[in-house]
Amino acid sequence: MGATDKILDKFTKDLKKNASGTDASKWKKNAPPDAGQMDAALRQAAEFLALAPQVDTLLQDNEKEWRDDIARAREARDLLTERIAAADALLEQLRGTRETVKACNDQWLGLADKIIPMQARPDPKKEKLIEKLHGQAETIRERGRKAMEKNEDLFDKSKGGIGKVKAL
């Protein structure tokens, strides 16, 4: 005899006990007027009891789905936090390369300020100095160009990181 049958038997015994007169006034107030309605109520109770395992299974499935959703949300949050940290690091690198480019530009302008007046007044003694300054200017220009390329590479990387975050 299953659990459902035991519950139905107890329910039936209680109904019969109440109907036999131990608590007749209560029975008359709450009981269905005839045996057909009582049988229908018993069948409905049995149907509800039969559905209990299915409801329990559905609740367990929903709980598992909710836990999975929460786990995915936590993973997405962690990934987003990681991406934000990477973007912050790239931003710091971009700031550093921008400062390098600015410093190179300032140095180059400073050398240009020295070279231009010297070229206006040709002096054989200063020709070597002018060539040396041109070499320094070229070196600075090359450093600035490399810093700009690095800046562009970092910017491209940061765009890729942002795209991955948006994909979440």
PyMOL CGO cylinders between C-alpha atoms (Angstrom):
from pymol import cmd
from pymol.cgo import CYLINDER

trace = [
    CYLINDER, 0.00, 0.00, 0.00, 1.49, 3.31, -1.10, 0.3, 1, 1, 1, 1, 1, 1,
    CYLINDER, 1.49, 3.31, -1.10, 1.58, 6.59, 0.77, 0.3, 1, 1, 1, 1, 1, 1,
    CYLINDER, 1.58, 6.59, 0.77, -1.33, 7.92, -1.27, 0.3, 1, 1, 1, 1, 1, 1,
    CYLINDER, -1.33, 7.92, -1.27, -3.50, 4.93, -0.35, 0.3, 1, 1, 1, 1, 1, 1,
    CYLINDER, -3.50, 4.93, -0.35, -2.67, 5.32, 3.33, 0.3, 1, 1, 1, 1, 1, 1,
    CYLINDER, -2.67, 5.32, 3.33, -3.61, 8.99, 3.25, 0.3, 1, 1, 1, 1, 1, 1,
    CYLINDER, -3.61, 8.99, 3.25, -6.86, 8.23, 1.43, 0.3, 1, 1, 1, 1, 1, 1,
    CYLINDER, -6.86, 8.23, 1.43, -7.74, 5.47, 3.94, 0.3, 1, 1, 1, 1, 1, 1,
    CYLINDER, -7.74, 5.47, 3.94, -7.11, 7.77, 6.88, 0.3, 1, 1, 1, 1, 1, 1,
    CYLINDER, -7.11, 7.77, 6.88, -9.13, 10.53, 5.21, 0.3, 1, 1, 1, 1, 1, 1,
    CYLINDER, -9.13, 10.53, 5.21, -12.00, 8.10, 4.55, 0.3, 1, 1, 1, 1, 1, 1,
    CYLINDER, -12.00, 8.10, 4.55, -11.91, 6.77, 8.14, 0.3, 1, 1, 1, 1, 1, 1,
    CYLINDER, -11.91, 6.77, 8.14, -12.01, 10.32, 9.48, 0.3, 1, 1, 1, 1, 1, 1,
    CYLINDER, -12.01, 10.32, 9.48, -14.98, 11.13, 7.26, 0.3, 1, 1, 1, 1, 1, 1,
    CYLINDER, -14.98, 11.13, 7.26, -16.83, 8.00, 8.36, 0.3, 1, 1, 1, 1, 1, 1,
    CYLINDER, -16.83, 8.00, 8.36, -16.04, 8.71, 12.02, 0.3, 1, 1, 1, 1, 1, 1,
    CYLINDER, -16.04, 8.71, 12.02, -17.39, 12.23, 11.71, 0.3, 1, 1, 1, 1, 1, 1,
    CYLINDER, -17.39, 12.23, 11.71, -20.44, 10.98, 9.84, 0.3, 1, 1, 1, 1, 1, 1,
    CYLINDER, -20.44, 10.98, 9.84, -21.23, 8.39, 12.53, 0.3, 1, 1, 1, 1, 1, 1,
    CYLINDER, -21.23, 8.39, 12.53, -22.21, 11.10, 14.97, 0.3, 1, 1, 1, 1, 1, 1,
    CYLINDER, -22.21, 11.10, 14.97, -19.18, 11.82, 17.13, 0.3, 1, 1, 1, 1, 1, 1,
    CYLINDER, -19.18, 11.82, 17.13, -19.21, 15.34, 15.79, 0.3, 1, 1, 1, 1, 1, 1,
    CYLINDER, -19.21, 15.34, 15.79, -22.38, 15.38, 13.73, 0.3, 1, 1, 1, 1, 1, 1,
    CYLINDER, -22.38, 15.38, 13.73, -22.98, 19.13, 13.81, 0.3, 1, 1, 1, 1, 1, 1,
    CYLINDER, -22.98, 19.13, 13.81, -19.51, 19.82, 12.44, 0.3, 1, 1, 1, 1, 1, 1,
    CYLINDER, -19.51, 19.82, 12.44, -19.97, 17.10, 9.83, 0.3, 1, 1, 1, 1, 1, 1,
    CYLINDER, -19.97, 17.10, 9.83, -23.26, 18.55, 8.62, 0.3, 1, 1, 1, 1, 1, 1,
    CYLINDER, -23.26, 18.55, 8.62, -21.76, 22.00, 8.29, 0.3, 1, 1, 1, 1, 1, 1,
    CYLINDER, -21.76, 22.00, 8.29, -18.64, 20.95, 6.33, 0.3, 1, 1, 1, 1, 1, 1,
    CYLINDER, -18.64, 20.95, 6.33, -19.57, 17.69, 4.60, 0.3, 1, 1, 1, 1, 1, 1,
    CYLINDER, -19.57, 17.69, 4.60, -20.91, 17.37, 1.07, 0.3, 1, 1, 1, 1, 1, 1,
    CYLINDER, -20.91, 17.37, 1.07, -24.63, 16.62, 1.04, 0.3, 1, 1, 1, 1, 1, 1,
    CYLINDER, -24.63, 16.62, 1.04, -24.34, 13.19, -0.60, 0.3, 1, 1, 1, 1, 1, 1,
    CYLINDER, -24.34, 13.19, -0.60, -21.92, 10.31, -1.08, 0.3, 1, 1, 1, 1, 1, 1,
    CYLINDER, -21.92, 10.31, -1.08, -21.34, 11.13, -4.77, 0.3, 1, 1, 1, 1, 1, 1,
    CYLINDER, -21.34, 11.13, -4.77, -19.91, 14.51, -3.90, 0.3, 1, 1, 1, 1, 1, 1,
    CYLINDER, -19.91, 14.51, -3.90, -17.81, 12.90, -1.17, 0.3, 1, 1, 1, 1, 1, 1,
    CYLINDER, -17.81, 12.90, -1.17, -16.40, 10.43, -3.69, 0.3, 1, 1, 1, 1, 1, 1,
    CYLINDER, -16.40, 10.43, -3.69, -15.66, 13.31, -6.06, 0.3, 1, 1, 1, 1, 1, 1,
    CYLINDER, -15.66, 13.31, -6.06, -13.82, 15.16, -3.27, 0.3, 1, 1, 1, 1, 1, 1,
    CYLINDER, -13.82, 15.16, -3.27, -11.84, 12.01, -2.48, 0.3, 1, 1, 1, 1, 1, 1,
    CYLINDER, -11.84, 12.01, -2.48, -10.93, 11.53, -6.14, 0.3, 1, 1, 1, 1, 1, 1,
    CYLINDER, -10.93, 11.53, -6.14, -9.85, 15.17, -6.38, 0.3, 1, 1, 1, 1, 1, 1,
    CYLINDER, -9.85, 15.17, -6.38, -7.71, 14.78, -3.25, 0.3, 1, 1, 1, 1, 1, 1,
    CYLINDER, -7.71, 14.78, -3.25, -6.17, 11.64, -4.76, 0.3, 1, 1, 1, 1, 1, 1,
    CYLINDER, -6.17, 11.64, -4.76, -5.41, 13.53, -7.98, 0.3, 1, 1, 1, 1, 1, 1,
    CYLINDER, -5.41, 13.53, -7.98, -3.70, 16.29, -6.01, 0.3, 1, 1, 1, 1, 1, 1,
    CYLINDER, -3.70, 16.29, -6.01, -1.66, 13.74, -4.12, 0.3, 1, 1, 1, 1, 1, 1,
    CYLINDER, -1.66, 13.74, -4.12, -0.74, 12.01, -7.38, 0.3, 1, 1, 1, 1, 1, 1,
    CYLINDER, -0.74, 12.01, -7.38, 0.50, 15.34, -8.77, 0.3, 1, 1, 1, 1, 1, 1,
    CYLINDER, 0.50, 15.34, -8.77, 2.70, 16.02, -5.73, 0.3, 1, 1, 1, 1, 1, 1,
    CYLINDER, 2.70, 16.02, -5.73, 5.76, 14.09, -7.06, 0.3, 1, 1, 1, 1, 1, 1,
    CYLINDER, 5.76, 14.09, -7.06, 5.49, 15.87, -10.42, 0.3, 1, 1, 1, 1, 1, 1,
    CYLINDER, 5.49, 15.87, -10.42, 5.27, 19.26, -8.71, 0.3, 1, 1, 1, 1, 1, 1,
    CYLINDER, 5.27, 19.26, -8.71, 8.26, 18.35, -6.56, 0.3, 1, 1, 1, 1, 1, 1,
    CYLINDER, 8.26, 18.35, -6.56, 10.22, 17.33, -9.67, 0.3, 1, 1, 1, 1, 1, 1,
    CYLINDER, 10.22, 17.33, -9.67, 9.30, 20.59, -11.41, 0.3, 1, 1, 1, 1, 1, 1,
    CYLINDER, 9.30, 20.59, -11.41, 10.40, 22.60, -8.38, 0.3, 1, 1, 1, 1, 1, 1,
    CYLINDER, 10.40, 22.60, -8.38, 13.71, 20.73, -8.27, 0.3, 1, 1, 1, 1, 1, 1,
    CYLINDER, 13.71, 20.73, -8.27, 14.23, 21.32, -12.01, 0.3, 1, 1, 1, 1, 1, 1,
    CYLINDER, 14.23, 21.32, -12.01, 13.44, 25.02, -11.62, 0.3, 1, 1, 1, 1, 1, 1,
    CYLINDER, 13.44, 25.02, -11.62, 15.79, 25.27, -8.66, 0.3, 1, 1, 1, 1, 1, 1,
    CYLINDER, 15.79, 25.27, -8.66, 18.56, 23.65, -10.71, 0.3, 1, 1, 1, 1, 1, 1,
    CYLINDER, 18.56, 23.65, -10.71, 17.92, 26.08, -13.59, 0.3, 1, 1, 1, 1, 1, 1,
    CYLINDER, 17.92, 26.08, -13.59, 17.97, 29.03, -11.20, 0.3, 1, 1, 1, 1, 1, 1,
    CYLINDER, 17.97, 29.03, -11.20, 21.24, 27.85, -9.70, 0.3, 1, 1, 1, 1, 1, 1,
    CYLINDER, 21.24, 27.85, -9.70, 22.68, 27.45, -13.20, 0.3, 1, 1, 1, 1, 1, 1,
    CYLINDER, 22.68, 27.45, -13.20, 21.49, 30.96, -14.12, 0.3, 1, 1, 1, 1, 1, 1,
    CYLINDER, 21.49, 30.96, -14.12, 23.06, 32.36, -10.97, 0.3, 1, 1, 1, 1, 1, 1,
    CYLINDER, 23.06, 32.36, -10.97, 26.34, 30.55, -11.72, 0.3, 1, 1, 1, 1, 1, 1,
    CYLINDER, 26.34, 30.55, -11.72, 26.35, 31.93, -15.29, 0.3, 1, 1, 1, 1, 1, 1,
    CYLINDER, 26.35, 31.93, -15.29, 25.63, 35.43, -13.98, 0.3, 1, 1, 1, 1, 1, 1,
    CYLINDER, 25.63, 35.43, -13.98, 28.52, 35.14, -11.53, 0.3, 1, 1, 1, 1, 1, 1,
    CYLINDER, 28.52, 35.14, -11.53, 30.84, 33.94, -14.30, 0.3, 1, 1, 1, 1, 1, 1,
    CYLINDER, 30.84, 33.94, -14.30, 29.75, 36.86, -16.48, 0.3, 1, 1, 1, 1, 1, 1,
    CYLINDER, 29.75, 36.86, -16.48, 30.33, 39.26, -13.57, 0.3, 1, 1, 1, 1, 1, 1,
    CYLINDER, 30.33, 39.26, -13.57, 33.81, 37.82, -12.98, 0.3, 1, 1, 1, 1, 1, 1,
    CYLINDER, 33.81, 37.82, -12.98, 34.63, 38.02, -16.69, 0.3, 1, 1, 1, 1, 1, 1,
    CYLINDER, 34.63, 38.02, -16.69, 33.36, 41.58, -16.82, 0.3, 1, 1, 1, 1, 1, 1,
    CYLINDER, 33.36, 41.58, -16.82, 35.45, 42.50, -13.78, 0.3, 1, 1, 1, 1, 1, 1,
    CYLINDER, 35.45, 42.50, -13.78, 38.47, 40.92, -15.46, 0.3, 1, 1, 1, 1, 1, 1,
    CYLINDER, 38.47, 40.92, -15.46, 37.79, 42.83, -18.70, 0.3, 1, 1, 1, 1, 1, 1,
    CYLINDER, 37.79, 42.83, -18.70, 37.41, 46.10, -16.79, 0.3, 1, 1, 1, 1, 1, 1,
    CYLINDER, 37.41, 46.10, -16.79, 40.75, 45.50, -15.07, 0.3, 1, 1, 1, 1, 1, 1,
    CYLINDER, 40.75, 45.50, -15.07, 42.36, 44.76, -18.45, 0.3, 1, 1, 1, 1, 1, 1,
    CYLINDER, 42.36, 44.76, -18.45, 40.79, 47.90, -19.93, 0.3, 1, 1, 1, 1, 1, 1,
    CYLINDER, 40.79, 47.90, -19.93, 42.11, 49.95, -17.00, 0.3, 1, 1, 1, 1, 1, 1,
    CYLINDER, 42.11, 49.95, -17.00, 45.60, 48.53, -17.57, 0.3, 1, 1, 1, 1, 1, 1,
    CYLINDER, 45.60, 48.53, -17.57, 45.39, 49.36, -21.29, 0.3, 1, 1, 1, 1, 1, 1,
    CYLINDER, 45.39, 49.36, -21.29, 44.20, 52.85, -20.44, 0.3, 1, 1, 1, 1, 1, 1,
    CYLINDER, 44.20, 52.85, -20.44, 47.23, 53.34, -18.21, 0.3, 1, 1, 1, 1, 1, 1,
    CYLINDER, 47.23, 53.34, -18.21, 49.50, 52.12, -21.02, 0.3, 1, 1, 1, 1, 1, 1,
    CYLINDER, 49.50, 52.12, -21.02, 47.77, 54.48, -23.44, 0.3, 1, 1, 1, 1, 1, 1,
    CYLINDER, 47.77, 54.48, -23.44, 48.34, 57.36, -21.04, 0.3, 1, 1, 1, 1, 1, 1,
    CYLINDER, 48.34, 57.36, -21.04, 52.00, 56.38, -20.77, 0.3, 1, 1, 1, 1, 1, 1,
    CYLINDER, 52.00, 56.38, -20.77, 52.51, 56.24, -24.53, 0.3, 1, 1, 1, 1, 1, 1,
    CYLINDER, 52.51, 56.24, -24.53, 50.67, 59.54, -24.92, 0.3, 1, 1, 1, 1, 1, 1,
    CYLINDER, 50.67, 59.54, -24.92, 53.08, 61.11, -22.44, 0.3, 1, 1, 1, 1, 1, 1,
    CYLINDER, 53.08, 61.11, -22.44, 56.02, 59.58, -24.33, 0.3, 1, 1, 1, 1, 1, 1,
    CYLINDER, 56.02, 59.58, -24.33, 54.73, 60.99, -27.62, 0.3, 1, 1, 1, 1, 1, 1,
    CYLINDER, 54.73, 60.99, -27.62, 54.23, 64.39, -26.03, 0.3, 1, 1, 1, 1, 1, 1,
    CYLINDER, 54.23, 64.39, -26.03, 57.75, 64.35, -24.55, 0.3, 1, 1, 1, 1, 1, 1,
    CYLINDER, 57.75, 64.35, -24.55, 59.25, 63.34, -27.92, 0.3, 1, 1, 1, 1, 1, 1,
    CYLINDER, 59.25, 63.34, -27.92, 57.31, 66.10, -29.64, 0.3, 1, 1, 1, 1, 1, 1,
    CYLINDER, 57.31, 66.10, -29.64, 58.52, 68.66, -27.10, 0.3, 1, 1, 1, 1, 1, 1,
    CYLINDER, 58.52, 68.66, -27.10, 62.14, 67.49, -27.52, 0.3, 1, 1, 1, 1, 1, 1,
    CYLINDER, 62.14, 67.49, -27.52, 61.84, 67.61, -31.28, 0.3, 1, 1, 1, 1, 1, 1,
    CYLINDER, 61.84, 67.61, -31.28, 60.42, 71.13, -31.16, 0.3, 1, 1, 1, 1, 1, 1,
    CYLINDER, 60.42, 71.13, -31.16, 63.24, 72.14, -28.82, 0.3, 1, 1, 1, 1, 1, 1,
    CYLINDER, 63.24, 72.14, -28.82, 65.83, 70.79, -31.26, 0.3, 1, 1, 1, 1, 1, 1,
    CYLINDER, 65.83, 70.79, -31.26, 64.06, 72.46, -34.16, 0.3, 1, 1, 1, 1, 1, 1,
    CYLINDER, 64.06, 72.46, -34.16, 64.30, 75.76, -32.28, 0.3, 1, 1, 1, 1, 1, 1,
    CYLINDER, 64.30, 75.76, -32.28, 68.08, 75.22, -32.03, 0.3, 1, 1, 1, 1, 1, 1,
    CYLINDER, 68.08, 75.22, -32.03, 68.59, 74.00, -35.61, 0.3, 1, 1, 1, 1, 1, 1,
    CYLINDER, 68.59, 74.00, -35.61, 66.60, 76.63, -37.50, 0.3, 1, 1, 1, 1, 1, 1,
    CYLINDER, 66.60, 76.63, -37.50, 68.58, 79.66, -36.25, 0.3, 1, 1, 1, 1, 1, 1,
    CYLINDER, 68.58, 79.66, -36.25, 71.87, 77.85, -36.89, 0.3, 1, 1, 1, 1, 1, 1,
    CYLINDER, 71.87, 77.85, -36.89, 70.90, 77.04, -40.46, 0.3, 1, 1, 1, 1, 1, 1,
    CYLINDER, 70.90, 77.04, -40.46, 70.01, 80.66, -41.09, 0.3, 1, 1, 1, 1, 1, 1,
    CYLINDER, 70.01, 80.66, -41.09, 73.59, 81.68, -40.26, 0.3, 1, 1, 1, 1, 1, 1,
    CYLINDER, 73.59, 81.68, -40.26, 75.91, 79.18, -41.94, 0.3, 1, 1, 1, 1, 1, 1,
    CYLINDER, 75.91, 79.18, -41.94, 79.07, 78.50, -40.00, 0.3, 1, 1, 1, 1, 1, 1,
    CYLINDER, 79.07, 78.50, -40.00, 81.47, 75.69, -40.93, 0.3, 1, 1, 1, 1, 1, 1,
    CYLINDER, 81.47, 75.69, -40.93, 82.19, 74.99, -37.25, 0.3, 1, 1, 1, 1, 1, 1,
    CYLINDER, 82.19, 74.99, -37.25, 78.53, 74.55, -36.49, 0.3, 1, 1, 1, 1, 1, 1,
    CYLINDER, 78.53, 74.55, -36.49, 77.86, 72.17, -39.40, 0.3, 1, 1, 1, 1, 1, 1,
    CYLINDER, 77.86, 72.17, -39.40, 78.86, 69.14, -37.28, 0.3, 1, 1, 1, 1, 1, 1,
    CYLINDER, 78.86, 69.14, -37.28, 76.67, 70.37, -34.44, 0.3, 1, 1, 1, 1, 1, 1,
    CYLINDER, 76.67, 70.37, -34.44, 73.77, 70.81, -36.88, 0.3, 1, 1, 1, 1, 1, 1,
    CYLINDER, 73.77, 70.81, -36.88, 74.29, 67.27, -38.21, 0.3, 1, 1, 1, 1, 1, 1,
    CYLINDER, 74.29, 67.27, -38.21, 74.39, 65.94, -34.64, 0.3, 1, 1, 1, 1, 1, 1,
    CYLINDER, 74.39, 65.94, -34.64, 71.18, 67.80, -33.79, 0.3, 1, 1, 1, 1, 1, 1,
    CYLINDER, 71.18, 67.80, -33.79, 69.55, 66.45, -36.96, 0.3, 1, 1, 1, 1, 1, 1,
    CYLINDER, 69.55, 66.45, -36.96, 70.53, 62.93, -35.86, 0.3, 1, 1, 1, 1, 1, 1,
    CYLINDER, 70.53, 62.93, -35.86, 69.03, 63.53, -32.43, 0.3, 1, 1, 1, 1, 1, 1,
    CYLINDER, 69.03, 63.53, -32.43, 65.88, 64.92, -34.02, 0.3, 1, 1, 1, 1, 1, 1,
    CYLINDER, 65.88, 64.92, -34.02, 65.61, 61.84, -36.23, 0.3, 1, 1, 1, 1, 1, 1,
    CYLINDER, 65.61, 61.84, -36.23, 66.06, 59.55, -33.20, 0.3, 1, 1, 1, 1, 1, 1,
    CYLINDER, 66.06, 59.55, -33.20, 63.40, 61.45, -31.29, 0.3, 1, 1, 1, 1, 1, 1,
    CYLINDER, 63.40, 61.45, -31.29, 61.08, 61.36, -34.31, 0.3, 1, 1, 1, 1, 1, 1,
    CYLINDER, 61.08, 61.36, -34.31, 61.60, 57.57, -34.54, 0.3, 1, 1, 1, 1, 1, 1,
    CYLINDER, 61.60, 57.57, -34.54, 60.86, 57.13, -30.81, 0.3, 1, 1, 1, 1, 1, 1,
    CYLINDER, 60.86, 57.13, -30.81, 57.71, 59.20, -31.21, 0.3, 1, 1, 1, 1, 1, 1,
    CYLINDER, 57.71, 59.20, -31.21, 56.64, 57.15, -34.24, 0.3, 1, 1, 1, 1, 1, 1,
    CYLINDER, 56.64, 57.15, -34.24, 57.16, 53.89, -32.32, 0.3, 1, 1, 1, 1, 1, 1,
    CYLINDER, 57.16, 53.89, -32.32, 55.21, 55.25, -29.35, 0.3, 1, 1, 1, 1, 1, 1,
    CYLINDER, 55.21, 55.25, -29.35, 52.36, 56.25, -31.68, 0.3, 1, 1, 1, 1, 1, 1,
    CYLINDER, 52.36, 56.25, -31.68, 52.34, 52.75, -33.20, 0.3, 1, 1, 1, 1, 1, 1,
    CYLINDER, 52.34, 52.75, -33.20, 52.28, 51.23, -29.72, 0.3, 1, 1, 1, 1, 1, 1,
    CYLINDER, 52.28, 51.23, -29.72, 49.48, 53.62, -28.83, 0.3, 1, 1, 1, 1, 1, 1,
    CYLINDER, 49.48, 53.62, -28.83, 47.48, 52.48, -31.88, 0.3, 1, 1, 1, 1, 1, 1,
    CYLINDER, 47.48, 52.48, -31.88, 48.12, 48.80, -31.06, 0.3, 1, 1, 1, 1, 1, 1,
    CYLINDER, 48.12, 48.80, -31.06, 46.96, 49.31, -27.49, 0.3, 1, 1, 1, 1, 1, 1,
    CYLINDER, 46.96, 49.31, -27.49, 43.90, 51.16, -28.71, 0.3, 1, 1, 1, 1, 1, 1,
    CYLINDER, 43.90, 51.16, -28.71, 43.08, 48.31, -31.08, 0.3, 1, 1, 1, 1, 1, 1,
    CYLINDER, 43.08, 48.31, -31.08, 43.48, 45.82, -28.22, 0.3, 1, 1, 1, 1, 1, 1,
    CYLINDER, 43.48, 45.82, -28.22, 41.21, 47.88, -26.02, 0.3, 1, 1, 1, 1, 1, 1,
    CYLINDER, 41.21, 47.88, -26.02, 38.58, 47.90, -28.77, 0.3, 1, 1, 1, 1, 1, 1,
    CYLINDER, 38.58, 47.90, -28.77, 38.78, 44.10, -28.93, 0.3, 1, 1, 1, 1, 1, 1,
    CYLINDER, 38.78, 44.10, -28.93, 38.34, 43.83, -25.16, 0.3, 1, 1, 1, 1, 1, 1,
    CYLINDER, 38.34, 43.83, -25.16, 35.34, 46.13, -25.27, 0.3, 1, 1, 1, 1, 1, 1,
    CYLINDER, 35.34, 46.13, -25.27, 33.83, 44.03, -28.05, 0.3, 1, 1, 1, 1, 1, 1,
    CYLINDER, 33.83, 44.03, -28.05, 34.20, 40.89, -25.94, 0.3, 1, 1, 1, 1, 1, 1,
    CYLINDER, 34.20, 40.89, -25.94, 32.52, 42.58, -22.99, 0.3, 1, 1, 1, 1, 1, 1,
    CYLINDER, 32.52, 42.58, -22.99, 29.65, 43.75, -25.21, 0.3, 1, 1, 1, 1, 1, 1,
    CYLINDER, 29.65, 43.75, -25.21, 29.24, 40.16, -26.43, 0.3, 1, 1, 1, 1, 1, 1,
    CYLINDER, 29.24, 40.16, -26.43, 28.36, 39.09, -22.90, 0.3, 1, 1, 1, 1, 1, 1,
]
cmd.load_cgo(trace, "trace")
